[in-house]
Structures are given as C-alpha cells and as structure tokens.
Amino acid sequence: MRRFFERQYAYQTVADGIVKVLKIILCTSGFLVGDAAAQRDSLPLSAGTKRVIIAASAVFDGKGRVLHNTRIVTEGSTILALDPKAGPVDYDLRGLTVLPGWIDAHVHIT
C-alpha cells in the first residue's frame, strides 16, 4: 500500500530528471544566443568563428510555424539558415524542441 507522501515521478531516478532539464536548458540557451539586433550588429566575429549545424526534431521559427526534422545553420551568434539537408551535424538534438532567440529577447532602452 502506498503511503500518502510517496509520489510517482515520470523519471526513474532524480539523475534522469536532472539530465533532461539540463538538455532543455542547453538546447534553448547555450547554442542559440539571441541578442537584440543593435547589440548583435556591434559585435565583431572572431577569426576563429565557424559554422555550427544543429539537428533538431522541432524548431519554432518565431513566425508561428513549427518546422520538423530540420537543421539550424549558425555562425557566431547568428542563425544563417534552416536547412533540413545541411551537414555535417555538429550537435544532434533530435528528440528535442529548439526555441531559438528566447534568451535576451528583450531590450531595456535607457
């Protein structure tokens, strides 16, 4: 018989839940840092900046559409294209949803 304070969790262990949360945080903020346009344009790209291709199961494009099984091509902090055939893939996020541009998506005008 289950006691009152016992709960059933969707994850088998706490570590599984932590890994899932870390993947989501990494997916939404670590790779696709969106700056305000004025701030982004003022940052020079370093000589070592390379293109990074991220494979994702679902991508919210910011225009109300959800793109499935596509790849995001980035250079520095700029998204260059959404191309399902781009390769080779640097980060495989299949099985996850990517929401590019949600980090620092607001600006304080002083």
Backbone bond lengths (Angstrom), bond angles and torsions (degrees), N, CA, C in turn:
res aa  C-N    CA-C-N  psi(-1)  N-CA   C-N-CA  omega(-1)  CA-C   N-CA-C  phi
1 M - - - 1.445 - - 1.528 108.59 -
2 R 1.326 116.24 132.58 1.459 120.13 179.70 1.506 110.68 -76.47
3 R 1.282 114.96 141.47 1.455 119.72 175.94 1.516 109.81 -83.83
4 F 1.297 115.58 162.98 1.458 122.23 -176.60 1.523 112.31 -59.15
5 F 1.321 118.23 -40.03 1.459 120.90 -173.36 1.535 113.59 -86.89
6 E 1.318 119.61 -3.82 1.459 121.39 177.48 1.521 109.34 -80.56
7 R 1.330 115.58 139.23 1.461 120.04 -179.95 1.520 109.63 -127.83
8 Q 1.285 115.48 151.10 1.457 120.98 174.39 1.524 108.12 -95.95
9 Y 1.315 117.48 127.54 1.460 122.11 179.00 1.519 109.57 -108.24
10 A 1.330 115.20 153.34 1.456 120.82 179.40 1.525 111.22 -70.24
11 Y 1.328 117.49 -21.90 1.453 121.36 -178.81 1.524 109.46 -100.98
12 Q 1.305 116.71 147.26 1.458 120.82 -179.69 1.521 111.14 -69.08
13 T 1.324 116.44 -39.42 1.458 119.92 179.16 1.518 109.04 -133.65
14 V 1.306 115.86 164.55 1.462 120.48 176.29 1.521 109.67 -62.39
15 A 1.326 117.77 -36.42 1.469 121.83 179.99 1.526 111.05 -60.96
16 D 1.343 118.15 -38.92 1.461 120.98 177.24 1.520 111.01 -61.61
17 G 1.317 116.80 -41.79 1.462 120.75 178.44 1.513 111.96 -65.74
18 I 1.323 117.08 -40.52 1.465 120.94 179.21 1.524 110.17 -65.05
19 V 1.321 117.56 -42.62 1.464 121.09 178.99 1.523 110.06 -61.44
20 K 1.313 117.96 -42.32 1.466 121.84 179.55 1.528 110.37 -62.09
21 V 1.322 117.89 -46.01 1.462 121.87 179.52 1.523 110.38 -63.48
22 L 1.325 118.16 -42.33 1.462 121.09 179.29 1.522 111.40 -63.87
23 K 1.328 117.83 -37.74 1.461 120.47 176.74 1.523 110.76 -62.95
24 I 1.320 116.71 -42.32 1.464 120.42 179.88 1.522 110.47 -64.54
25 I 1.324 117.44 -45.16 1.467 120.98 179.21 1.517 110.00 -62.28
26 L 1.310 117.45 -45.59 1.451 121.66 179.93 1.518 110.56 -62.48
27 C 1.304 116.41 -41.52 1.455 121.48 -178.76 1.514 111.92 -64.36
28 T 1.305 117.53 -41.72 1.460 120.24 -174.15 1.509 114.63 -89.20
29 S 1.330 118.58 -16.83 1.459 117.31 -176.23 1.512 114.70 -129.48
30 G 1.296 118.53 -32.39 1.457 119.86 -171.84 1.512 114.70 -71.67
31 F 1.325 117.99 -37.50 1.449 120.44 -173.67 1.519 113.16 -99.09
32 L 1.295 117.04 -30.19 1.459 120.22 -173.59 1.516 110.19 -117.59
33 V 1.292 115.80 73.69 1.454 120.83 -178.51 1.520 107.42 -82.12
34 G 1.316 115.87 113.77 1.454 120.00 179.89 1.516 110.97 -96.89
35 D 1.284 116.62 122.93 1.463 121.74 176.97 1.517 109.29 -102.45
36 A 1.307 116.35 162.92 1.460 120.14 169.71 1.523 107.14 -64.56
37 A 1.329 117.52 148.98 1.464 121.05 -174.15 1.523 112.49 -56.02
38 A 1.297 117.80 -41.76 1.468 120.40 -178.62 1.518 111.21 -65.70
39 Q 1.305 117.24 -40.09 1.456 120.34 179.33 1.522 110.69 -69.84
40 R 1.303 117.52 -41.59 1.461 121.64 -177.97 1.520 111.11 -64.91
41 D 1.340 116.85 -42.74 1.456 120.30 -177.94 1.517 112.56 -68.05
42 S 1.319 117.96 -22.18 1.453 120.45 -178.51 1.524 112.74 -86.01
43 L 1.339 117.95 -8.71 1.458 121.07 -179.01 1.524 110.17 -93.21
44 P 1.341 117.76 120.58 1.466 118.96 178.04 1.527 110.67 -75.74
45 L 1.323 116.57 146.09 1.458 120.80 175.48 1.518 108.38 -80.05
46 S 1.308 116.66 137.69 1.461 119.78 179.04 1.525 109.47 -75.43
47 A 1.314 116.06 160.92 1.459 121.12 -179.28 1.526 111.20 -62.79
48 G 1.331 117.46 -26.21 1.454 121.60 -177.86 1.517 114.33 -89.45
49 T 1.336 118.76 6.19 1.457 121.38 -178.11 1.521 109.62 -67.86
50 K 1.325 115.97 128.77 1.456 119.53 179.47 1.517 109.91 -123.20
51 R 1.293 115.01 164.69 1.455 120.38 175.99 1.514 109.43 -76.48
52 V 1.323 114.29 139.36 1.460 121.47 178.07 1.521 107.00 -123.03
53 I 1.317 116.27 132.65 1.463 121.29 179.68 1.523 108.29 -115.45
54 I 1.346 114.40 126.79 1.458 122.21 -176.00 1.526 108.31 -117.79
55 A 1.325 117.16 122.69 1.464 121.74 175.87 1.525 108.39 -91.00
56 A 1.342 116.62 132.59 1.467 121.19 -179.13 1.523 109.81 -139.45
57 S 1.327 115.52 149.79 1.464 120.14 178.04 1.518 112.05 -74.80
58 A 1.333 116.54 -38.13 1.465 120.66 179.51 1.523 108.70 -142.43
59 V 1.343 115.80 136.68 1.463 121.74 179.06 1.523 108.05 -130.74
60 F 1.340 116.48 123.97 1.459 120.66 171.10 1.519 106.25 -82.38
61 D 1.342 117.39 120.62 1.461 119.85 -172.94 1.526 114.34 -87.66
62 G 1.316 118.92 -0.62 1.461 121.19 179.25 1.518 113.53 84.90
63 K 1.327 117.56 -1.53 1.466 122.20 178.90 1.525 111.08 -116.58
64 G 1.327 115.71 15.54 1.452 120.25 178.61 1.515 114.15 91.51
65 R 1.330 117.34 3.20 1.463 120.39 -179.82 1.524 110.16 -106.48
66 V 1.316 114.62 152.27 1.461 121.29 172.81 1.523 106.55 -116.02
67 L 1.323 116.07 120.35 1.460 121.46 178.59 1.526 108.22 -98.29
68 H 1.314 116.63 133.51 1.464 121.19 -177.45 1.523 110.69 -107.40
69 N 1.339 115.17 144.29 1.468 123.10 176.65 1.520 111.71 48.47
70 T 1.309 115.79 59.10 1.459 121.00 -179.48 1.515 110.14 -124.72
71 R 1.303 115.61 176.45 1.465 122.01 179.02 1.517 109.06 -127.93
72 I 1.320 115.24 142.45 1.459 122.50 -178.89 1.520 107.39 -106.39
73 V 1.331 116.30 123.68 1.459 121.57 179.01 1.521 107.53 -101.43
74 T 1.345 116.92 119.85 1.461 121.31 -179.12 1.519 110.17 -123.73
75 E 1.331 114.29 155.72 1.462 121.43 171.73 1.518 106.51 -140.90
76 G 1.316 116.49 118.11 1.462 119.41 -173.44 1.516 108.66 65.64
77 S 1.327 116.89 -126.17 1.464 121.00 177.78 1.521 111.55 -106.55
78 T 1.338 116.99 20.45 1.461 122.02 -177.63 1.524 110.46 -112.21
79 I 1.332 116.10 132.65 1.458 121.13 173.13 1.517 106.93 -84.52
80 L 1.328 117.10 118.17 1.460 121.53 -178.30 1.521 112.47 -87.68
81 A 1.337 117.09 -38.76 1.464 119.53 -175.70 1.518 110.86 -162.40
82 L 1.332 114.22 160.08 1.463 123.05 168.93 1.522 105.08 -115.47
83 D 1.321 116.56 105.50 1.459 121.93 -172.33 1.530 109.66 -134.78
84 P 1.343 117.79 113.09 1.466 119.67 -177.30 1.527 114.06 -66.33
85 K 1.351 117.75 -13.63 1.465 120.30 -177.29 1.526 113.10 -108.02
86 A 1.333 118.09 3.24 1.469 120.70 -178.90 1.522 110.14 -65.60
87 G 1.307 115.83 147.35 1.455 119.20 178.92 1.509 110.23 -166.72
88 P 1.279 119.33 168.18 1.459 127.84 -1.49 1.526 111.48 -77.48
89 V 1.313 116.52 154.30 1.464 122.61 -176.97 1.526 109.68 -79.62
90 D 1.347 116.09 127.44 1.463 121.76 176.85 1.532 111.63 -88.00
91 Y 1.331 116.82 -38.67 1.469 121.87 -179.32 1.517 108.50 -129.10
92 D 1.315 116.14 121.93 1.457 122.09 -178.79 1.523 109.17 -98.25
93 L 1.332 116.55 102.06 1.463 122.01 179.62 1.528 110.80 -109.72
94 R 1.339 116.73 26.80 1.462 119.29 177.64 1.517 108.77 -61.64
95 G 1.304 115.42 139.06 1.459 120.96 -175.35 1.517 111.54 96.60
96 L 1.343 116.50 -5.75 1.465 121.19 -179.51 1.521 110.26 -121.49
97 T 1.326 115.73 160.83 1.458 122.73 176.27 1.518 108.70 -105.93
98 V 1.335 116.42 133.49 1.462 121.91 -178.64 1.524 109.10 -109.55
99 L 1.334 115.65 134.07 1.459 122.66 179.06 1.529 108.37 -121.27
100 P 1.325 118.92 78.51 1.462 119.97 -175.77 1.520 112.42 -66.54
101 G 1.330 115.02 145.16 1.455 120.75 173.93 1.511 115.53 85.99
102 W 1.318 119.67 7.00 1.464 120.44 -178.17 1.511 112.60 -86.25
103 I 1.303 118.39 -8.04 1.456 120.60 178.88 1.524 107.26 -93.13
104 D 1.308 118.58 133.65 1.464 123.42 -177.58 1.527 111.70 52.86
105 A 1.317 116.72 41.21 1.459 120.90 -177.97 1.523 112.42 -81.88
106 H 1.315 117.22 5.22 1.456 120.48 178.13 1.525 109.79 -125.93
107 V 1.316 115.90 158.90 1.464 121.51 -178.67 1.516 108.55 -130.11
108 H 1.318 116.42 138.64 1.459 121.57 173.23 1.524 107.86 -98.90
109 I 1.298 117.19 114.27 1.464 121.24 179.64 1.518 107.98 -88.30
110 T 1.329 116.14 123.87 1.473 120.14 -179.23 1.502 111.11 -113.34
